[in-house]
Amino acid sequence: MHTIWKGHIQFGLVSIPIKLHAATENKNISFRNIHEECGTPIQYQKYCPNCREEVSNNDIEKAYEYGEGKFIKINDRELNQVNRESKQNSIEVLDFVRLSDIDPMYYDKTYFIGPNEAGVKAYALLRDSIKKTKKIAVAKVTIRSKEHLAVIRVIKKALIMETIFYPDEVREINDIPNLPGNIDLTDKEVETAETLIKQLTTEFNPNHYTDAVRLSLHELIQDKLEKEQDVITSGDKEKEDINDLMEALQASIDKEKSTHHQEEERKKKAKKAT
């Protein structure tokens, strides 16, 4: 598993050397924009509409827009100075709270935490202590020059870290337009809704759910490859091995279909139960 960050968990006077690994992966099917005439991927140039000319990276500066068309320039030296004020290689534990205290809307991205070779015992101490006290740790961590608020909790034998949004990054519920207030509902309407909820209630199993759109896209791409329909080789690059692409796509489709089949069977059993 690829390591994306190395550092320490600062837990009181205990320093635990750890590694972070991404716990999730994006499986969205991405597309490239190509030139219809020759099949070459389109490049996007950096262009100044005021000077009407292409600009290089050396001609570009960072700036904060504080009003329409009004900017304050921030140079790399100033950014580095700000970043040095944060603990770059440390996950600093601030507090311990109950998991139920944090609403799921605050959660952002999940990471697996693994111990370095020298930190196995300290890692186990923190993991077992969190599990026994039924608490989670609130911490601060800097990843890629951005300081995050995070929580550390236990899943099975592992510590995981989830970055969470700061309170001022979460919008107010009252900002939602047209929220209904107290609505008069009949007993029959409420009973019908409650009955439906009971019929659909089950234990959560993530393997029951599939991305039907992604499965359909995989099948569409595989079908086009098999028929060699709309297959384009761009420029002077060597043609990719279609057999390798087919194997990768077929593996993805088989996995999606298996999960999709499980979900369909679950739905059929739920219907029979009612």
N, C-alpha and C positions, 0 to 999 in steps of 0.2 A: 504494500500500500504506500503510495507516494506521500512523503513528508512535506507539508507546506509551511511549517513554522516550527522552530525549536526555541525553547526557553525554559522557564521555571514557574512553578506555582508557588507563590509566597503565602504560606499558611502559618500565621504567627511568626515564630522564629524558625519554622521548618521551611526549607527550600527543596522543592521536588523537581528534578530535571525531567522534562517531558517533551513529547513531540505531538504536533497536531496533524490530523489527517481529515480530509473532507469526508463527511459521512454520507453525503448525497451526491448525485451526478445528474446533470441535465441531459435527458435523452430526446429532446426536441429534434426533429428533422430540420436541418438548416438548408437554405438554398443560396446559390450564388447568382448574381446578375451577370449574364454573358451577352456579348455582341452577337446579335442574330446572324449576321453575315458570316462570321468566321468561328464563332463559339468560344472566343477568348474572354476570360473574366474581366469585367469592367474595373478600372482603377479610378479612385476618387482623389482629386487634387485639392490641395489647400490653396484657396483663392481669396484675395482681398477684393470685395466688390467696389470699394472706394477708389483704390489705386488701379483696379482692373488688371491685376497681374497675379500670377502664381507666386506663392511665397514658400521659402524653405523653412525647416525647423529652426535654423539660426535666427530667423527674422520674427519668431513668434515669442511672445511673453505672456505670462499668466496675469490675469486681472480679475478683480471682483466687481461685478456690475451692481452698483448701489442705487442706480436710477436708470431710466431708459436712455441708453447711449452715454452713460456716465460711469467711468471705471476708476478703480484704484489698483495700481500695479503692485504685485507681490512677487519678489524675486526668490530664487532658489535658496539663497543664503538665509533669508528671513524665514522661509518654510522650514529649513533644516534646524534653525534655532528653536522654533516652536516644537518641532518633533523631538528635539533633544530633551525637552522639559518633561516628556512622558517616558515611562519605563518601557523601552522598546522590546525587551526580551523577558518580560515578566507578566504573569497572570496574578494580579494582586487581589487576594480574597478580602472583601470588605465586611460582609455580614453573612449570617445564616438565617434563612427564612423557610417557611413552608411552601411547598410546590403550589398549593392551591391559592397562595397569596398573589400569584402573578397570572394575569389573564393571558390566554394564548395569543391574543392580538399583538402582544409585545415581542413574540419570538420572531427571529429573523433567519439565521443560518446555523446549521448544526455541524459540529466537528467531533470526531473521535479523539480522545486523549490517550496516548500510549506512553508508558514510562521509558526513559533512557535506561541503559543497563545498570547504571549506578543508582537509579531511583526506584527500583522495584519495591523495596520494603516501605519506603515513605509513601509511595503511590497506594499500596495496599492499605496502609494506615488511614489515609484520607478517605479512600473508597469505603472501607468498612465502617469508619466513624460516621460518614454521611448516611450510609444505609441504616445503621443502628439507630441514629437519632431521628431518622425520617425527615431530614432537612435537606435543603439545597444551598449551595454557596453563591452569593452575589459577588461578582468580581469585575475588575477593569483589565482590559488587555489592548495593546496596540498591534494591529495587523495592517501591513502595507500603509504605514504612516497615518492610519486613522484609529483613534481611540474608541473602543467599543465598551459598552456595558454588557456583561455576560452573566450566565448562571452555569454552575457546574453541578451535575447530578449523576446518579448511578443508573445504568441500564445493564442488567445481568452482571457480568464480571468487569465491566468497563466504566470508567469515568467518561462522560461526554460534556462538551461545552457548547452552549447555545448563545450566540450573540443576541441581544435584545435591544429594542429601540429605547432611546431616552424618552421620558414623558413628553417633552415638547415636540417629539417627532410623531406622536400618536394624536390623530385628530379627535376633536370632541364629538361624542355621540350626538349632541344636540345640534351639530352642524348638518346632520342628514336632513335633506328637505322632505317635507310632507310626512313626517313620522306621525302615525296615528296615536291619539291619546287613549282614554278609556272608551272602548266601543262596546255597545250592548250586544252580547251574543246570546243566542238561545241555548238552553240546556242540551237540546238535540244536536246543535252544531258542535258544541264542546265535546259531547260524548262520542260523536262520530270521529272527530279528530283524534281523541284519545285512543279509540279502538284501532284506528289506522296505525298510530304510533306503536301500540302494543304488538300488532301483527308484524311490523317491520323491525322490532327490537331484536338484536342479536349481539353476540360478542364480536368486538372489532377484530377483523383479520385482514390486514392490508393486502394479502394475496388474493382476496376476493374481487379486487377492483383493477380494471385495466383501462388503458388509454385507447379507446376505440378509434379515434381519429388517427393516432400515430400508427396503429395496426393497419388501417386502410391505406395510409400513405406508403407504408412498407410494401404492401401487396401491389399497389399501383406501380411503384418503382420496379419491383421484381418482374411484374408482367411486361413492362416496357423493355427491360433488359433481355428477357427471354425472347421477345419478338424483335429485338434490336430496333425498336421504334423510338424515334427522337433521341437516339444515342449520338452524341457529338464529341469529337476529339478536338481540343483547342490547339491552335498554333502549331508549333513544332515539337510539342511534348509527346513522349511515347504513349501509346494507347494503354490504358489501365487494363489489368487482367480481369475480364468480366466474370470468370469463374470464381475468383476470390471475392468479388463484390456480391455475387449470387450466394455464396456460402455464408457471408456475414449477414446478408439480408434474411436468408432462410432461417438462420439461427435466431434472429430477432423475432421473426414472424412466429416460429414454433413456440418460443417462450411466451409471446403475447397471447397466442391462441390457447395455450395450456391454461393460463391464468383466466382468460375470458371464458373458457369452458367451465372452470370451477365456479366462476361467478354465476353463470347461467344455471348450473345445477343447484346452487344455493337458492337462487330465486324460485326455481321450480319447487324445491322442498318447502320454501316459505309459503308458496301459494297453496300447496297441498295441506299444510298445517292449518290454514284458515278455512 
